[in-house]
Amino acid sequence: MVKFLRRKAKKFFREFLLYHNSSLEYRAKVFTLIVAANEQIHPCEEELLMKCACEIYKNDEERCEILVDTVKEYFEKIITNNGLDFEHLVFQVENETRDVKRFSKKIDIDMFMRFQECEMTEDEKIYQLRVIEFLADLKQRYA
């Protein structure tokens, strides 16, 4: 229970309480672009998201969970049209990558390609692949 409350408090105040919050926010936006290729986050994508988060933050389970929660939060905003849409998120990611060059190192194309293995329609796979290609281009331009 204490762990749950601490995680909720960090999620709510992540801007002030998390070390390198901007990096976590950027990663969450990028992962949201990847999983937002369809109208819901499939269990396969959710599992892969957690695996990827744990690979990124090896010794910090709480930070892994906060990254996944943040991705879900952004995704929910896109789906419910609550102040964020997909195009606006693309614009934010592009601007942040351009403004903070070190963020381009956080774009891991091999990690993103794993999401192509999840069950989706052919159109969703193509859409997701185009998003990954866009991120690869961003990485190349601003690295």
Salt bridges, closest charged atoms under 4 A:
GLU25 OE2 - ARG14 NE 2.35
GLU46 OE2 - LYS72 NZ 2.65
GLU47 OE2 - LYS51 NZ 3.41
GLU55 OE2 - ARG114 NH1 2.81
GLU61 OE2 - LYS3 NZ 3.02
GLU62 OE2 - ARG6 NE 3.07
GLU62 OE1 - LYS10 NZ 3.31
GLU65 OE1 - ARG7 NH1 2.97
ASP69 OD2 - ARG7 NE 3.10
GLU73 OE2 - ARG14 NH2 2.99
GLU94 OE2 - ARG141 NH1 3.58
GLU96 OE2 - LYS29 NZ 2.47
ASP99 OD1 - ARG98 NE 3.58
GLU133 OE1 - ARG130 NH1 3.30
ASP137 OD2 - ARG141 NH2 3.05
